[in-house]
Amino acid sequence: MNSLSTPSFVVYRRYLAAIGSLMAGLSVAMCAYAFHAAAPAASARLLQAAVFAFLHGLALTALAPLAQRPTSLLALAMLLLGVLLFGGSLLAAALLGLTPALAPLGGGLVISGWLLHAYDRLRG
């Protein structure tokens, strides 16, 4: 039995795809909040976090079912964690006035996740 058909591998793919869909949906709500209810100073950060979350949510939703190896799952998990750190840091800065200290770490994880995904796709 290969890793593609193991029950845990299938479950992880489903979870990543579902989380990606939730992330994309919540980002639409964040856009609405940024446009209609947020303070003008917070609006730009909220919109940046929302766009980042939406695009990567779509990517997770589309790519997770296609994951064939543990390397691809790791790459997608890195994308998810990176978006949560990056977007969460911007969200905390906009709503709570905190510094977006985790944004660079999140951005680095997203970059690394995309590079790992590219490497995995080149493997076949």
C-alpha positions as CSV (number, residue, x, y, z in Angstrom):
1,M,0.0,0.0,0.0
2,N,1.5,3.4,-1.0
3,S,1.3,6.5,1.1
4,L,-1.3,8.0,-1.2
5,S,-3.9,5.5,-0.2
6,T,-3.3,5.3,3.5
7,P,-6.3,6.5,5.5
8,S,-4.3,9.1,7.4
9,F,-2.9,10.6,4.2
10,V,-6.4,10.9,2.7
11,V,-7.7,12.5,5.9
12,Y,-4.8,15.1,6.0
13,R,-5.6,16.0,2.4
14,R,-9.3,16.5,3.2
15,Y,-8.5,18.6,6.2
16,L,-6.1,20.9,4.3
17,A,-8.6,21.3,1.5
18,A,-11.4,22.1,4.0
19,I,-9.3,24.5,6.0
20,G,-8.4,26.2,2.7
21,S,-12.0,26.7,1.8
22,L,-12.8,28.0,5.3
23,M,-9.9,30.4,5.1
24,A,-11.1,31.7,1.7
25,G,-14.6,32.2,3.1
26,L,-13.5,33.9,6.2
27,S,-11.3,36.2,4.2
28,V,-14.3,37.5,2.3
29,A,-15.9,38.3,5.7
30,M,-12.6,40.1,6.6
31,C,-12.8,42.2,3.4
32,A,-16.4,43.2,4.2
33,Y,-15.3,44.2,7.8
34,A,-12.3,46.1,6.4
35,F,-14.5,48.1,4.0
36,H,-17.6,48.7,6.2
37,A,-16.6,48.6,9.8
38,A,-12.9,48.9,10.4
39,A,-11.1,52.1,11.3
40,P,-9.4,53.7,8.3
41,A,-6.0,53.1,9.8
42,A,-6.7,49.4,10.2
43,S,-8.4,48.9,6.8
44,A,-5.2,48.5,4.8
45,R,-3.7,45.8,7.0
46,L,-7.0,43.9,7.1
47,L,-7.4,44.0,3.4
48,Q,-3.8,42.8,2.9
49,A,-4.4,39.9,5.3
50,A,-7.7,39.1,3.6
51,V,-6.2,39.0,0.1
52,F,-3.3,36.9,1.3
53,A,-5.7,34.4,3.1
54,F,-8.1,34.2,0.1
55,L,-5.4,33.4,-2.4
56,H,-3.7,30.8,-0.3
57,G,-7.0,29.4,0.8
58,L,-7.9,28.8,-2.9
59,A,-4.4,27.2,-3.4
60,L,-4.9,24.8,-0.4
61,T,-8.3,23.9,-1.6
62,A,-7.1,23.1,-5.1
63,L,-3.7,21.5,-4.3
64,A,-4.5,19.4,-1.2
65,P,-6.5,16.7,-3.1
66,L,-3.7,16.4,-5.6
67,A,-1.0,15.8,-2.9
68,Q,0.8,12.5,-3.6
69,R,3.7,12.4,-1.2
70,P,4.4,13.4,2.4
71,T,6.6,16.2,1.0
72,S,3.6,17.8,-0.7
73,L,1.6,17.6,2.5
74,L,4.4,19.2,4.4
75,A,4.6,22.0,1.8
76,L,0.9,22.7,2.1
77,A,1.1,22.6,5.9
78,M,3.8,25.2,5.7
79,L,1.6,27.4,3.5
80,L,-1.2,27.1,6.0
81,L,0.9,27.8,9.1
82,G,2.6,30.7,7.2
83,V,-0.7,32.3,6.3
84,L,-2.0,31.9,9.8
85,L,1.1,33.6,11.2
86,F,1.3,36.3,8.6
87,G,-2.4,37.1,8.4
88,G,-2.9,36.7,12.1
89,S,-0.1,39.1,12.8
90,L,-1.6,41.7,10.5
91,L,-5.0,41.1,12.0
92,A,-3.7,41.5,15.6
93,A,-1.9,44.7,14.5
94,A,-5.0,46.1,12.9
95,L,-7.5,45.2,15.6
96,L,-5.4,45.1,18.8
97,G,-2.7,47.6,18.0
98,L,0.1,45.0,18.4
99,T,3.2,45.0,16.3
100,P,3.1,42.5,13.4
101,A,6.1,40.7,14.7
102,L,5.2,37.3,13.4
103,A,4.5,38.5,9.8
104,P,8.1,38.0,8.6
105,L,8.2,34.4,10.0
106,G,4.8,33.7,8.4
107,G,6.0,35.1,5.1
108,G,9.1,33.0,5.2
109,L,7.1,29.9,5.9
110,V,4.9,30.7,2.9
111,I,7.9,31.2,0.6
112,S,9.5,28.0,1.9
113,G,6.2,26.1,1.4
114,W,5.9,27.2,-2.2
115,L,9.5,26.3,-2.9
116,L,9.1,22.9,-1.3
117,H,5.9,22.4,-3.3
118,A,7.8,23.3,-6.5
119,Y,10.5,20.8,-5.6
120,D,7.9,18.1,-4.9
121,R,6.2,18.7,-8.3
122,L,9.5,18.5,-10.1
123,R,10.1,15.0,-8.5
124,G,7.1,13.7,-10.5
